[in-house]
């Protein structure tokens, strides 16, 4: 694999990490990121304990998607790090969705609060409709567990690209790092607008875009 290409993918993920922390989309190390390496059975995933806004190339671990084994990049024999505790979530999704090239898993506060309150996220704008299409929900299972990974993969198998993982976070999927980032941003914006309508006592008035418009978009 060309190191310029794989390095660029890690650079893209590091940029996403900074861009989601800077506006307060997540706090500190609240999430993890991954990208599938083109033409391989491997992905880069953030290492355990990393802070999303401090990522660089050394903060990613290469892991086999089928076997879950950590790869020794380049056969150097050097330590390669420990992948995130949410590795199972990423791998199960890649196995279920061969079209997915990037996964952004975050702990966005408005989306999680709405879920805890029993409210679903409304798609208010055309951007929400275009990028998100629909938002699925996965019931609570312990973070990092095989059960959570399996439920999330099953929920995404029908083409759903945005999932709220109850009491935990979100899992946003796309065919590129940039698109996954855009979907994550729009998911939290939709959640924030929904929350403001709830606080204002106008949630029942917050109508979503009609299905026929979604089809045209």
N, C-alpha and C positions, 0 to 999 in steps of 0.2 A: 504494500500500500504506500503510495506517495506521501511522504511526511509533510510536504507543503499542504496537501489536501486535508489530511487528518488534523494537522495543526490549525488550519483555518477553521475547521469545525469546532475545535475547542475554543478558539478565539471568539467565534460567534456565540457559544454558550456562555462564556465569561462575560460578554457584553450584555446578554440577557440578564445574567445575575445582577450586574450593576444597575441595569435599567429597571428592574422590578423592585429593588430595595430603595433606590433614590426617591421615588414619589410616595413611598410608604405602602406599596402594594403588599409587601411582606416585611417581616421584622427579622433582621439579622440572618440567621441560618435556617429560616423557616421554609425549607423545601429542598429539592434536588432536581437535576437536569440531566438529560441524556440525548445522544444522537447516534443513529445507526451509521456505521461506516459503509459507504457505497460498495456494492459488489462483494460483501463479506458477510459472515455470520457473527459479527462482533459489533459492539457499541462502546462509545465513550460514556461514562457516567461519573457524576461528581463523587469525590472521595468522602468517606465518613468524616464528620466534624468540620466540614468546610463552611465558610461564610459566603453567601452568594455574592456579596459585593466586593469580595477580595479574591476572586478566582483568577488563576492563571493556568497555563498549560499543564503545570505539574500537579494541579488539583483534580485531575481526571484519571480514571482507571479504565483500562480496556478489558471488556468482559465478553465472553462468548455467549451469544443469545440462546443457543440450543442447550449447551451444557452448563452455563453459568460459571465457567472457570475463568479466573483472572489470567489475562494474557501477559506474558513477559514481552513488552514492546521491543521489537528488534532483536530478541534473543540476547539481551545484554547481561542477563543474570542479576541485574540490580533490583532492589526492592521496588515494587510497583504500586504500593499503597493498598488500602482497604476500601472497597466500594461502599457507598451509602447503605444504611440499614434498610432502605426502601428498594433495594435492587430487585427483589422479586416482583414488585409492582411494574417496573420498567420491562423486565424480561418477559413477563406473562403477556403484557400488552403487545410487545413486538411480535411474539409468537402468534397471537390471535389476529394481528393486523399487519400483514406483510407490506401494506401501502404506507404505513407510518414510518417516518424517518426521524422524528424528533418528539420528545416528551418533556413537558414542563410541569413539574409537580410543585405546587406552592401551597402556602397556608394563608390564603387571603381572608381578611377579617370580616368584611361585609358578607361575603358568600357563606362563610361558616356561621355567622350570627343568624342570618336568615334561615339556614337549615335548622339550627338549634331551636328557632322559634316556630318551626313547622311551616315556613313560607317558601314557595318556590321562586326562583329568579325570573322576573319578567323581561322579555326581549322588547325593549322600548323603541329603539332606533333601527334604521335600516342597516347600520353597521353591525349592531348586535345580531340581526337576522342573517346578514351575509357571512359573518365570521363564525358565529356560534351555531346557527341553525336550530339546534335544540340542546338542552342541558339535561343530562341524566343524573341519577343519584344512586350512590352505593351505600347501603346501610353500614353502621359502624362495625368495624372489626379492628382488632389491635393493629396499630401501625407496624409495618414490616412483616406482617404475618402472611403465610401462604394463602390463607383464606381470603384476606383482603385482595391480594394480587389476583386470585382466581375470579372473584366477584367483579373486580374492575375490568378485567379482560373480557369477561362475558358481557358486561354492560356496553363495552365498546365494539363488540364483534359485529353489531348491525350497522356500523358506520358512524355512531355517535362519537364526536370528537371532544366533548367537554363534559366532564364528570365532577360532581361534588361528592367527595368522600366524607360522609357524615362525621362531625366532630373532629375532623382531621385536616382536610385540605381539598385541593382540586387536582385533577389529572387532565391535562390538555394536550391533545395530539395533533400532529400535522405532518405534511410531507416535506416541510422544511423548518429550520430553526426559526426563521423570521415569522412564518405564518403561525407557528405555535405561540410565539411571543405575542403576536397581535391578538390571537384568540384569548390568551390569558388576560391581557389588558382589558379586552372588551367584556370578558366574563365578570371581572370585578367591577367595571363601570356599570354594567347592567345590575349587578347586585347592589351597588351604592345607590343608584336611582330608585330601585325597588325599596330599599331601606328608608330613603328620604320620604317616599310616598307613604310608607307605613307609619313613620313618625308623625307625618302631617295628618294622619287619619284619612288619607285619600287612596289607600291601596285598592279599594274596590273600583275606583274610577280609573285606575291605571290599566287601560286595555292594551293587549298585545297586538302586534301586527297580524292581520288575517292570514290564514294558511295559503290562500291563492297568491297573495303578495310574496310570501316566503318562496313559493314555487318560482315566481318570476325572477326574484333576486338570485 
